[in-house]
Amino acid sequence: MREVYKEFTNLFPIMLERNKQKKLKFNEEAQTLSFLYYKLGFENNEANKFIKRIWTSPKCYNFTEGDIDLHILHLPYEKKYGYNELFAKLNMLGFKYVDKDYFKKLLKSAMRLQENNILGNIKLILSWVRYKILKIFTR
């Protein structure tokens, strides 16, 4: 991960400059990470032990309990509400340090990362209904 971070910090200013000049550039994290993994010579699936794209939508849900311990959770469906909810919870705590277990609890709650069982499925359905209602009233 250190190698990826180092290469990213070198690449990011270049992407900003290319954007300013209206030149082709990477437009999102998947393109950028794919390029960096290629440049660093990583095998196609080598990063899988560190990162996973986790879908939390009603149409596709692939979270498993072990995912919470990955270094990077890519949660594209949570861009509109999940991250807002997580930061609101952290803000209520004054952005003070919380231990790892408590943070995992906050993360799982805000990002709708539930166990795949009856209770977890009920929680997911209720959260999706809540998000749909929020969507209607925040237009």
DATAFEN-V451525 format. One record per helix or strand. SS is the DSSP state (~ for helix, > for strand). FROM is the first residue (numbers start at 1). LEN is the number of residues. Records with the same first field share a line. If there is no record, write none. Layout:
# DATAFEN-V451525
SS=FROM-LEN ; FROM-LEN
This chain:
# DATAFEN-V451525
~=2-19 ; 29-12 ; 46-4 ; 65-5 ; 76-3 ; 82-11 ; 100-11 ; 118-20
>=51-3 ; 56-1 ; 61-1 ; 72-3
